[in-house]
Amino acid sequence: MIETRLKALGHTVKWVEFSLGPPLLEALGLGGIDLGQTGDAPPVFAQAAGADLVYAAAQEGAGTGSGILLPKGSPIRTIAELKGRRVAFAKGTSAHNLLVATLEKAGLAYGDIEPVILAPADAAAAFARGSFDAWSIWDPYLAIAEGGEGVRVLSSATDIARPNTFFLANRGFAETRPEVLTAALDVLDGVARWAEANRGEVAAILSKGTGVPLAATRRAVDRANYRIGPLTPQVVAEQQSVADRFHALKLIPKPIRIADAVWVAPARNG
């Protein structure tokens, strides 16, 4: 679909797969790719580092697809009991933001836990071995782990702060070829609307393509929001709170203003 639409505008589509948001945005900022999708934290780190990117669209999160997991046999019952514990997460990702926001709500500081920085695939294996006390993670890793015996969700993002997802574009691309970016987002919106109405088929396609068990994939798909829209004032404010949180923790080197990186689509004729 997107290939056909953009070919009419003189562009070919090349799909590039990334396992995490930070390397995707590094490629985006350098012009290696034009458009990509990530969670809430990666663009904050990228903008603070001077990456040349813009927020093109958003998918507002419900929060049910992200959470902090406890392994089988864990004695932990409250967030406060994470103090002094080893908590795994991928640095600079939405799971990082979820963790620090969760700690804040419980009156804990980031320094009250022992961070264990692991990519999701590595963390999944370590979680199964009981190598740390808790794991902040998103779907489908969350959905897969939830199927494990005795695994519990200590807290979900629904209880703390919803993790929005964003489509980001290279600024130069957005400014020089806005018609291409608009066309790409239109096609993605159509696919998203189809996905909302055909979750069973989406789960089957994703399970086959990724190798993730169908039951876990269906669990993740059923609680996902696929709808795509512009960044509303509320979404911008929520993303600004993410940026302010990371700056307060000195995890980014300077304060940033999210509104400065929000792309405004050109008015459509007719």
Steps between C-alpha positions, in 0.01 A plus 500: 500500500755758610738387225237562231394838637854635528609358165246733341689786664831379363622320812584140576456355848777318684412333829771501768447303822617622841456317830504819710408866463839661580691351202202569274507868592875516461453384141211742456698798624788416266270467201547125466122459515218749448219375725481271801290405799610494865373529854507815712853510644729451196405828328562690823857372516543559127372858512720578800798368303421732211349247260336662199153348532134594535191336649273427204211309662402321819330185622357569843571218742259335740784376719391138523780383273782617729574405858741392769519123535597282793638148455358185652544487875565872544413626850444855371144626539530879468700746293664628819658157540707560188736706715843342492391249235648420159263623229562431132407726209635624168663841541338791320178313423138529611576233761762734647241777527241264647744391768601848614137620493395197705772563756398867524141407573613276785726769644820326392796652320671352197803444721294281734516207257789320335455544123569199281533626142402228254347483154158330508611169346788468748278609788237238411751218536643646821150552642422133445815413697408732787807718444332817629206600717273683255479586132353812338390402151246540220309270264553249353767416759254582777232277348745214452629519857147526642440150372773364725411310816483719808590824317319804639448857381598730787379812323383587150546829319125550535560564870780751438524679167382383161788431260421665169661383178622733228580512133808716458656635184833646402447877511657562160277237342187641668578855391601426141255219418193563716273348234688170524484497880129585491434221251693249711306596812170476310580144395616406850176643640301282263694192608448598864124527451497157338704358790257641756217310332690177426700418810479124458653521154764747622599258777529211255717704261728627776534161665601340170742779417669529840479148639334629817235248618152584377351518852755761609468691175121506531530629857723785381290580193172505694624777731687706241379828355574524130323829428729772364441871544672836535669599824226658710586755770447223757744267326759778471456578872540133591814475290634820658457340842715208381770743390482696824525180703817386324656846528424516873678167538794637296451218249491754216752787488263791455132592516310465175171632366294231329289754312812611311518158336133456405444495124201692370357343188432743215139595437330281242349658193125462474 
